[in-house]
Amino acid sequence: MKTAETAESLLEWLFWSLEKLSRPTFANLTESFEAWEYRHKIKPRLKSLTRSGYITLEGRGSARTVKFTERGRLAALGGVDPVARWERDWDGKWRLLIFDLPASQMELRIRLWRWLRSQRFGYLQQSVWISPDPVDDTLLPLKQLRLSRISL
């Protein structure tokens, strides 16, 4: 067996062992290495990511490296380039969104939290969120969440 194949096999065996230790269930502890490798499909995933332009595979054997392309880097960062975000012009104002929803309406709270995260609001505490960007009131999901806007 070639040295590269040995190193790759050892690495796969290590991942398999670590997963068993991290989640020691009966099914996990009795699963064979071959079943684990098939379930995770590591090699086909790498090929798919390469074809999609998210990564490049450079070198061969033990010298092989996986590198993100620019497209892959942005995808891994959630589609936002943090350097560009920090370098953009800013008016120096923070927008604070404070709300009070009854604990009995947990589904409504979760829907609002998910929307706030999708709009890249920063979480300060459950009912207090912050954003450095202007907030377009028309985008707030007040009607869908059965809420109303209160200005002070």
MIGUTI-708936 format. One record per residue (C-alpha): x, y, z; residue number from 1. Coordinates in pm, whole numbers. Layout:
! MIGUTI-708936
X  Y  Z  NUM
...
***
This chain:
! MIGUTI-708936
0  0  0  1
132  345  -87  2
220  592  188  3
-48  838  73  4
-317  572  82  5
-200  466  428  6
-216  824  558  7
-561  876  409  8
-686  548  555  9
-545  636  896  10
-716  975  887  11
-1050  822  792  12
-1013  563  1069  13
-936  845  1317  14
-1252  1036  1216  15
-1454  716  1250  16
-1314  655  1599  17
-1369  1013  1713  18
-1733  1005  1603  19
-1788  691  1810  20
-1636  859  2116  21
-1831  1181  2067  22
-2168  1003  2031  23
-2151  669  2213  24
-2488  517  2120  25
-2544  146  2068  26
-2600  193  1694  27
-2291  414  1664  28
-2065  179  1861  29
-2166  -125  1656  30
-2140  43  1314  31
-1856  -84  1095  32
-1599  147  942  33
-1726  63  594  34
-2083  156  689  35
-1961  485  839  36
-1754  569  530  37
-2050  491  303  38
-2289  698  518  39
-2066  1007  517  40
-1963  981  148  41
-1652  1193  203  42
-1483  1134  -133  43
-1796  1199  -345  44
-1862  1516  -143  45
-1513  1647  -214  46
-1556  1573  -585  47
-1894  1749  -585  48
-1751  2056  -410  49
-1466  2064  -662  50
-1705  2043  -958  51
-1920  2318  -804  52
-1620  2547  -776  53
-1619  2572  -395  54
-1284  2400  -339  55
-974  2295  -528  56
-776  1978  -464  57
-405  2036  -508  58
-124  1783  -499  59
-142  1406  -471  60
-140  1153  -192  61
-22  1274  148  62
72  1614  -3  63
-287  1673  -119  64
-445  1989  15  65
-801  2114  0  66
-834  2489  -55  67
-1139  2711  -67  68
-1197  2909  -383  69
-1325  3265  -344  70
-1676  3131  -412  71
-1630  2862  -147  72
-1494  3111  106  73
-1798  3335  65  74
-2034  3038  90  75
-1863  2922  411  76
-1903  3272  554  77
-2277  3272  486  78
-2253  3472  165  79
-2109  3785  329  80
-1750  3902  306  81
-1662  4027  657  82
-1373  4239  530  83
-1601  4424  287  84
-1861  4470  563  85
-1604  4628  795  86
-1464  4854  524  87
-1800  4993  407  88
-1916  5345  491  89
-2113  5367  816  90
-2315  5656  959  91
-2205  5571  1316  92
-2558  5490  1434  93
-2676  5164  1589  94
-3035  5054  1535  95
-3184  4882  1837  96
-3487  4656  1812  97
-3650  4586  2146  98
-3967  4382  2180  99
-4174  4218  2448  100
-4365  3907  2356  101
-4533  3680  2610  102
-4341  3362  2689  103
-4659  3171  2606  104
-4614  3276  2240  105
-4288  3089  2192  106
-4364  3005  1827  107
-4408  3375  1749  108
-4083  3461  1931  109
-3890  3195  1738  110
-4027  3319  1404  111
-3916  3673  1490  112
-3569  3557  1606  113
-3520  3362  1283  114
-3619  3665  1079  115
-3378  3887  1276  116
-3091  3642  1222  117
-3172  3621  851  118
-3146  4002  834  119
-2809  3991  1013  120
-2923  4161  1333  121
-2688  4108  1625  122
-2821  3925  1929  123
-2779  4108  2261  124
-3044  3919  2455  125
-3369  3743  2367  126
-3573  4061  2324  127
-3295  4303  2230  128
-3130  4297  1887  129
-2899  4547  1718  130
-2795  4643  1366  131
-2543  4893  1225  132
-2749  4924  906  133
-3060  5132  845  134
-3375  4927  893  135
-3640  4951  625  136
-3972  4944  816  137
-4143  4789  515  138
-3925  4480  554  139
-4021  4420  918  140
-4253  4118  929  141
-4497  4292  1162  142
-4816  4187  985  143
-4706  3826  935  144
-4617  3806  1305  145
-4927  3998  1412  146
-4718  4283  1561  147
-4741  4660  1545  148
-4472  4928  1536  149
-4435  5165  1830  150
-4214  5474  1798  151
-4079  5664  2095  152
***
